[in-house]
Amino acid sequence: MSTSLPVSQPAPASHRVYGPSALGGGLHRFWSLTFMLARTEFKLRFFGSAFGYLWTLVRPLLFFGVLLFVFTDLLHINSKAIPHYPEYLLESIILFTYFQETTSGSVASLVGRENLLRKVRFPRLVVPLSVALTALFNLCMNLIVVFIFILASGVEPRLSWLELPVLVALLVIISAGVGMLLSALYVRFRDIQPIWEVISQILWYGSPILYTVQTAANKHLFGIPFSRILVINPLGAILTQARKALLDPNAPSATRAIGGNARLLIPFAITAGLFALGLWFFNREAPRISENL
Amino acid sequence: MPATTEPTAAPAVSVEGVSKTFRLPHQQYSTLKERVLHPLRSTTYDELRAVQDVSLEIASGEFFGIVGRNGSGKSTLLKCIAGIYGVDRGRISIAGRLSPFIELGVGFNPDLNARDNVIINAIMLGLSRKQAMERFEHVVAFAELEGFMDLRLKNYSSGMMVRLAFATAIQVDAEILLIDEVLAVGDAAFQQKCFEEFFRLKREGKTIVFVSHDMYSVERFCDRAMLMERGCMTQIGDPRVIGRAYHELNFGQLAHDAPAESHSASGTAITDAWFENERGERLTSASQEDSLSMCFEARLGEDVSEPVFAVTLRTELGHTIIVARSDQHGHASGSFKAGETVIARFAIPNWLTPSRYMLTPSLAREGTGESALALVEDMASIVIHGTGSGGILELPIDVTLERL
């Protein structure tokens, strides 16, 4: 009955099978899976729509147009007080959109990939990180438009524009960190979705997007200048620094807004802390994600 | 180099005392609010012991089947071996590269064309993008879908889709393959191709572990099989023995608590069973030359779509000679309404050896779950007379003698 075994190959060493993990399985596979999922998602997003990618752009642009009209034409705010206000508004919207897209996209990402998670062994972290990567593709496309807009409005290209990749990297880190945390939490608590919608709304108004750190310079909260509080928020720090680097060399840097290099460590620490928390929690949950879905 | 003796082939898969328990919270959704309002309540869990203390070893190059009814824990065990679920107790070791997937066509997206889907699926299965591109032509050729590659998957027929999935899956670089359910797919010609592919994998010394309800493929391919029931391994060994035990598990159980004329809760009943010849005359005995039909009449007590009519022919000693099912060759049986009466006929060439045979008709719901609607054990019998050769079957034989 028994068929003869094949010509003696060296017997491979036996190794133990562990359950699924957040990372694991080799860096190459991790990257190719993340990239593949992100790419597919990017491709599918506007599948079947006539203008395809353009819609990713139209939405923030339209939103930008409405805000600009309301704030400058109807309310006459900001337009004079803040140099390059329209450019600042557009650039901030685009950067914040990245944060929002990554975090709210991550929330249900694991649940949405249930089929894969239950049928294939692969590093679980691929799922939320691919969301961050898809959003990064969109951000890169949108930034091209932002730069066209900035140049058209008469801002000269400067060397400080090179700060942008660093700022985007920080933005990716904080967004991915929050994304990891939310996606793993959502597997346990479905309330995360509405909760996050609210928080994300608060962050939108709480970050210097419609206004700048200077807008409320002489207001205080708990005895701390309001401008400093804005920059404690890492998103606020990134947006403030981006304003100085891209648009207006005379605008306050994140360091100046928070009042010194040492204090700048606070938003950095929050960024690093959120990323570490997200990674830790995700890693802790990873082995049981596929059974808790 | 010392002249080593036989390499003591480490088992390809070794499972030692593995248990897996799922904790199912009583409330489906434990929301944050419930947590806050009832901090203690949500700590109550139902424990589902999906796999209990299973140990087995699968040799390198072996084809191993895992069979069992729905919910018996066989898929969970497969997922534990694949590393998709972690185990609670025990350990699993493997020797060799393990395929990371357990099902065909995972990650197929209906909105993308076939080309993209093949590449995506291949990457999921562990190939690099470059390897996936290189093997793309093989996939297309194997699936025989040249010219359909730019078609979106949602426009594929289900048969085409599984062909594509199968063709992609066999490109995986693994020595140990784990497969849940689907083995041979597509039309008859493609099924044959799948079978050949399995024999090729077998010759190449790959180890395959598969979970199936399809006893035919288990008996055809497997060197060994195991039967699972309620998370435990109840039997392991020859696939034919396991196949028989599986059928008994499915139909036997029902027969024991059923009265002579079996009524399921829904009122479905098998009302009659008999043998007949080609002229439709009922027979209680037949000579070997007569053609023979195994028939039964069933009355449906509920609306059923695609039920499976089946008969089992056994000798007086209880050896199963024939199992015939209405879905054997992918035939659809259609939909039936409650109150309908159906006669099922299974015609066979009468190659039975002289003896008495018992007919067990059964009717089951569609699908692999084999949930029986009605079954009556040994409902009819027939005596075949003639001169026997001593074997179980009296096949027509052409004898040639060649003098050299």
Interface residues (C-beta under 8 A of the other chain):
Chain A: M1 S2 T3 L5 P6 S8 Q9 P10 A11 P12 A13 S14 H15 R16 V17 Y18 G19 P20 H28 R29 S32 L33 M36 T40 K43 L44 F47 G48 N115 L116 L117 R118 K119 V120 R121 F122 R188 F189 R190 D191 I195 P287 R288 S290 E291
Chain B: P7 T8 A9 A10 P11 S14 F22 Y29 S30 T31 L32 K33 R35 S60 G61 K79 C80 I81 A82 G83 I84 Y85 G86 V87 R91 I92 S93 I94 A95 G96 R97 L98 P100 F101 I102 E103 V106 G107 N109 D111 L112 D116 I119 I120 I123 M124 L125 G126 S128 R129 E175 K202 R203 E204 G205 D223
